[in-house]
Amino acid sequence: MLGVVLPRFAAAQGTFPYLVKIYGTPKPGSGFVVALRDDVATVVTASHVIMGAQKFEVAFADALDRRFPVDSTSDFAAMETDDIHGLAAFWVRGALPSSIAALPLDVETTLSFEDEKDLFFVGFPNRASLPSRINGRFGGRDGSRIKFDRPAGEGASGSPLIRDGKAVGLVTAADAHFTYAVNARVIREILRGWAVILSDQAGQIIFEERFDESSSYWPGFFVDAEARAEIREGHLLLGSRAGEWYFQVVPVALNQNDDFKIECTAQKLAGADNSLYGLIWGMKDSDNFFTLVISGDGRFVVSKKEVGKVADYLQSFFVSPHIKRHNSINTLAVEKRGDRLGLYINGHSVFTIQFEPFFGQYVGFVVYNSIQLAFDDLTVTVPTGRPSPGSPRP
């Protein structure tokens, strides 16, 4: 697996090193780079641009004289096919131009009519041979999509909508008055669901687990059909019986003086919505650890267990609108910055606590009471240039 996310970003001024022109597809279009790792660029575009194409070519806007082949059988990350505003992501491989950069997504800004800052999209509208920048203003919303007050020509689909050097959306459609763009929050969640690690999560991955066939160092267990842990079909399945709790962990050698981020995805498969599940870290043994756990009915709690005694950082369970309820997939993360530890659910900050030293080096998953979970995509990252030693695989 690819290990280092390169923190190269574009300034979105003058040149457009993140921009891609797509050739040889049923419909002309653009795209932009959202991640760069080694000699692989991850490009996102509108799905209707490449739908039906078995093979096509792309060129980066800073080097239009060089084309790179893309094959649907080996280079597609994923595609949404049931929506005119669907997205697609694919990989471009090879000796990429040194000038290209990833365009970070702006998931914090909420656009409004009062916003005076420049808003523009850049792409290849009207089958342009060179990139064109179209300036405009926020024109309202169409559901979760952004309306931009300038119409785009054919070939603009897949273009980034940009504000302050970051993408706030991706163009998917236009009419005589407006251009429509999928907003950056939606883009990020879709890409995360496809296991795309964005370059705005820049850092060195010191531990990564996708639960493929090479995952051999999770201990696993089987008590009965409910209480079990096994790797199956790209997930770690972990279950618990009523009144009990179980965990699965591996050692990760983190330097606690460094900043770091621990992240995973979790999906409840069966069980009570009020049962808890989530991340466990800093674990020494069953009496000493930290947890961030959520429930299918939308609650979360952050806890520390020390010498067998549990202390909650919150006075009670909190209900969060950011938790996807029932049997949905949720992304959980803890991130240390300085002396603070942030807790995140589906990319949203839900709580911050004072960082406390770990009891031990074990990281993983925990389930409580009667519930069945599928865990995936466990990653531990540290800032580039400040690496921890990581955890060698056996």
C-alpha positions in Angstrom: 0.0 0.0 0.0 1.1 3.6 -0.6 2.3 5.2 2.6 3.1 8.9 2.4 0.7 11.6 1.5 2.7 14.4 0.0 1.7 17.9 1.2 1.7 19.7 -2.1 -1.1 22.2 -2.5 -2.0 24.7 -5.1 -2.5 28.4 -4.6 -5.3 28.6 -7.3 -3.7 31.8 -8.8 -2.3 32.2 -12.2 -1.6 28.5 -13.0 -3.8 25.6 -12.1 -1.5 22.7 -11.2 -4.4 20.6 -9.8 -6.5 20.8 -13.0 -7.0 17.9 -15.3 -8.4 17.8 -18.9 -10.1 14.5 -19.9 -9.8 13.2 -23.4 -11.6 10.3 -25.2 -14.7 10.0 -23.1 -18.3 10.2 -24.3 -18.6 13.7 -22.9 -15.8 16.3 -22.6 -14.9 17.2 -19.1 -12.4 18.3 -16.5 -11.3 17.0 -13.1 -9.0 18.0 -10.3 -6.4 16.3 -8.1 -7.5 15.7 -4.5 -4.5 13.5 -3.4 -0.9 12.9 -4.4 1.1 9.9 -3.1 4.3 8.9 -4.7 3.7 8.6 -8.4 -0.1 8.3 -8.2 -2.6 11.2 -8.4 -6.2 10.7 -7.4 -8.5 12.7 -9.6 -12.2 13.5 -8.9 -14.7 14.4 -11.7 -18.4 14.2 -12.5 -19.4 10.6 -13.1 -21.2 11.3 -16.4 -18.0 12.6 -18.0 -16.3 9.1 -17.9 -19.3 6.8 -17.6 -19.2 4.2 -20.3 -15.5 4.8 -21.1 -13.3 1.7 -20.9 -10.1 3.7 -21.6 -9.4 7.4 -21.9 -6.5 9.8 -21.4 -5.9 12.8 -19.2 -3.5 15.7 -19.2 -2.6 18.1 -16.4 -3.2 21.8 -17.1 0.4 22.6 -16.4 1.6 20.1 -18.9 -1.1 19.7 -21.6 1.5 18.2 -24.1 1.7 15.0 -22.0 -1.2 12.6 -21.8 -1.6 9.7 -19.3 -3.7 6.6 -20.0 -6.5 5.6 -17.6 -8.1 2.1 -17.7 -11.4 1.5 -16.1 -10.4 -2.0 -15.1 -7.4 -1.0 -13.0 -7.5 2.8 -12.4 -11.0 3.5 -11.2 -11.4 4.2 -7.5 -15.2 4.2 -7.6 -18.2 5.8 -9.4 -21.7 6.9 -8.6 -23.9 5.9 -11.5 -27.5 6.7 -10.3 -27.4 10.5 -10.1 -26.8 13.2 -12.7 -24.8 14.9 -10.0 -22.8 11.8 -9.2 -19.0 11.7 -8.7 -16.2 9.5 -9.9 -12.6 9.1 -8.8 -9.8 7.5 -10.7 -6.0 7.2 -10.4 -3.4 8.6 -12.8 -0.1 6.7 -12.5 3.4 7.2 -13.9 6.1 9.8 -13.9 3.8 12.7 -13.1 4.8 16.3 -13.8 6.7 17.8 -10.8 4.5 20.9 -11.0 1.2 19.3 -10.2 -0.5 19.7 -6.8 -3.6 18.6 -5.0 -6.4 21.1 -4.4 -7.6 21.0 -0.8 -11.3 20.8 -0.1 -13.0 23.6 2.0 -15.4 21.8 4.2 -15.7 24.6 6.8 -17.1 27.5 4.8 -20.9 28.0 4.4 -21.4 30.2 1.3 -24.0 33.0 1.5 -25.3 35.9 -0.6 -23.3 38.3 1.7 -20.0 36.6 0.9 -17.8 39.2 -0.9 -14.9 36.9 -1.6 -14.1 35.8 -5.1 -15.7 32.6 -6.3 -14.8 31.0 -9.6 -14.5 27.8 -11.4 -11.7 26.7 -13.7 -11.9 24.1 -16.4 -12.2 23.5 -20.1 -15.7 24.8 -20.9 -16.9 24.9 -24.5 -14.2 22.4 -25.5 -11.4 25.0 -24.8 -7.9 23.8 -25.5 -6.5 25.9 -22.6 -8.0 26.3 -19.0 -10.5 29.0 -18.5 -11.3 30.8 -15.3 -14.9 32.0 -14.9 -15.5 34.5 -12.0 -18.9 34.9 -10.4 -20.9 34.9 -7.2 -22.8 32.5 -5.0 -26.3 32.1 -6.5 -28.1 30.1 -3.9 -28.7 26.4 -3.3 -30.4 23.5 -5.0 -30.7 21.0 -2.2 -27.2 20.3 -1.1 -25.7 21.6 -4.3 -24.2 25.1 -4.8 -25.6 27.4 -7.5 -23.0 29.6 -9.1 -24.4 32.7 -11.0 -22.6 32.0 -14.3 -23.5 29.3 -16.8 -20.8 26.8 -17.7 -20.2 25.5 -21.2 -19.9 21.9 -22.3 -16.7 20.5 -21.0 -16.9 22.2 -17.6 -18.3 19.2 -15.7 -15.8 18.0 -13.2 -14.3 21.5 -12.7 -13.5 22.7 -9.2 -15.5 25.7 -7.8 -12.9 27.6 -5.8 -12.9 30.1 -3.0 -9.7 31.3 -1.1 -7.5 28.7 -2.8 -9.7 25.7 -1.9 -12.4 23.8 -3.6 -15.9 24.5 -2.2 -17.6 22.3 -4.9 -17.3 20.3 -8.1 -19.3 21.3 -11.2 -21.8 18.6 -12.4 -24.4 20.5 -14.4 -25.5 23.9 -15.8 -28.5 25.6 -17.3 -29.0 28.9 -19.1 -28.5 30.8 -15.8 -26.6 28.8 -13.3 -23.8 26.3 -12.8 -24.5 23.6 -10.2 -21.8 22.1 -8.0 -21.7 19.3 -5.4 -20.4 20.9 -2.2 -17.1 20.0 -0.7 -18.5 18.3 2.4 -20.4 15.8 0.3 -17.3 15.3 -1.9 -15.2 14.5 1.2 -17.7 12.1 2.7 -18.0 10.2 -0.6 -14.3 10.0 -1.1 -13.8 8.8 2.5 -16.4 6.1 1.8 -14.2 5.1 -1.2 -11.2 4.9 1.2 -9.5 7.9 -0.6 -7.0 9.6 1.7 -7.0 13.3 0.8 -3.9 15.4 0.7 -5.4 17.8 3.2 -5.0 15.0 5.6 -1.3 15.5 4.9 1.0 13.4 7.1 3.0 10.2 7.2 0.9 7.1 7.6 2.7 5.0 10.2 0.0 2.4 10.5 -2.7 1.5 8.0 -5.2 -1.5 8.1 -7.7 -2.1 5.3 -8.4 -5.7 6.4 -7.4 -7.4 3.2 -6.1 -10.9 2.8 -2.7 -9.9 4.2 -4.2 -8.9 7.6 -2.7 -11.6 9.8 -1.9 -10.0 13.1 -5.3 -9.4 14.6 -5.8 -12.1 17.2 -9.5 -12.8 16.6 -11.6 -15.1 18.8 -14.8 -17.1 18.7 -17.0 -17.6 21.8 -20.3 -18.1 19.9 -22.2 -16.5 17.0 -22.5 -13.2 18.9 -19.2 -12.9 20.7 -16.6 -13.2 18.0 -13.9 -11.3 16.0 -12.9 -12.3 12.5 -11.7 -10.7 9.3 -14.1 -11.2 6.4 -14.7 -9.5 3.1 -12.5 -6.5 3.8 -13.7 -5.8 7.4 -13.0 -6.7 10.9 -16.3 -8.2 12.3 -16.5 -7.7 16.1 -19.5 -8.8 18.2 -20.5 -8.8 21.8 -23.2 -10.5 23.9 -25.6 -8.7 26.3 -23.9 -7.4 29.3 -20.4 -8.0 28.0 -17.7 -6.0 26.1 -15.0 -7.1 23.7 -12.1 -5.4 22.0 -9.5 -6.0 19.3 -6.2 -4.1 19.3 -2.7 -4.0 17.8 0.4 -2.2 19.0 1.3 1.1 17.3 4.5 2.8 18.5 3.5 6.4 18.7 5.7 9.2 20.0 3.4 11.0 22.3 5.4 14.2 22.0 4.3 14.4 18.4 0.9 15.4 17.0 -1.0 12.4 15.6 -4.4 11.3 14.3 -6.1 7.9 14.7 -9.1 7.3 12.4 -11.4 4.4 11.4 -14.8 3.6 9.9 -17.5 1.6 11.7 -20.8 0.2 10.7 -23.4 -1.4 13.0 -24.6 -4.6 11.4 -27.1 -5.7 14.0 -28.0 -5.2 17.6 -29.6 -2.6 19.9 -29.3 1.1 18.8 -28.4 2.0 22.4 -25.3 -0.3 22.4 -21.9 1.4 22.2 -19.0 0.9 19.8 -16.0 2.8 18.6 -12.2 3.6 19.0 -10.0 2.5 21.8 -6.4 3.9 22.2 -3.6 4.3 24.6 -4.5 0.8 25.9 -2.3 -1.1 28.3 -4.8 -3.8 29.3 -8.5 -4.3 30.0 -8.2 -2.0 33.1 -6.3 0.9 31.4 -7.4 2.7 28.2 -9.2 5.6 26.5 -12.4 5.3 24.3 -14.5 7.4 21.9 -17.8 5.4 21.5 -21.1 6.2 19.7 -24.4 4.5 19.5 -27.0 3.9 16.7 -29.4 6.3 18.4 -27.0 9.2 17.9 -25.2 9.4 21.3 -21.5 9.6 22.0 -19.2 9.6 25.1 -15.5 9.9 25.7 -14.0 7.9 28.6 -10.9 6.9 30.4 -10.5 3.7 32.4 -7.7 3.7 34.8 -6.9 0.9 37.2 -10.3 -0.5 36.5 -12.3 2.7 37.3 -14.1 4.5 34.5 -14.2 8.3 34.3 -16.3 10.0 31.6 -14.9 13.3 30.3 -18.6 14.3 29.6 -21.0 14.5 32.5 -23.5 12.4 30.4 -24.0 11.0 26.9 -24.3 13.7 24.3 -26.5 13.5 21.3 -24.7 14.6 18.1 -26.4 15.5 14.8 -23.2 14.4 13.1 -23.7 10.7 14.0 -25.3 8.7 11.2 -27.9 6.6 13.0 -28.9 3.0 13.1 -26.9 0.8 10.7 -25.1 3.6 8.9 -21.3 3.9 8.3 -19.6 6.4 10.6 -16.0 7.7 10.6 -14.4 8.2 14.1 -11.2 10.0 14.8 -9.0 11.4 17.6 -6.4 14.0 16.8 -3.7 15.4 19.1 -2.5 18.9 18.4 -0.2 20.3 21.1 -1.6 19.6 24.5 -5.2 19.1 23.2 -7.0 16.0 21.9 -9.8 16.6 19.5 -12.6 14.1 19.0 -14.3 13.9 15.5 -17.3 12.1 14.1 -17.7 12.1 10.3 -15.2 14.9 10.0 -17.0 17.2 12.6 -15.3 18.2 15.8 -17.6 17.1 18.7 -15.4 17.6 21.7 -11.9 18.5 22.9 -10.1 17.4 26.0 -6.7 17.8 27.5 -4.3 15.2 26.1 -3.2 12.7 28.7 -0.3 10.3 28.3 -1.2 6.8 27.1 -1.3 3.8 29.5 0.1 1.6 26.7 0.6 1.5 22.9 -2.4 -0.6 21.8 -5.0 0.9 19.4 -8.1 -0.6 17.9 -11.8 -1.2 18.4 -14.3 -1.8 21.2 -18.0 -3.0 21.4 -20.3 -3.1 24.4 -23.5 -5.1 25.1 -25.5 -6.9 22.4 -24.1 -5.6 19.0 -22.4 -6.7 15.8 -20.0 -4.3 14.1 -17.9 -4.1 10.9 -14.7 -2.0 11.4 -12.4 -0.8 8.5 -9.9 1.7 7.4 -7.9 2.1 10.6 -5.1 4.7 10.0 -2.6 6.3 12.3 -0.8 9.4 10.9 1.8 11.9 12.1 2.8 15.2 10.5 5.3 14.8 7.7 8.8 15.4 8.8 8.1 14.3 12.4 7.8 10.5 12.0 7.1 8.0 14.8 8.7 4.6 14.4 5.4 2.9 13.5 4.6 -0.8 13.9 6.3 -3.3 11.7 4.2 -6.1 10.4 5.2 -9.6 11.4 
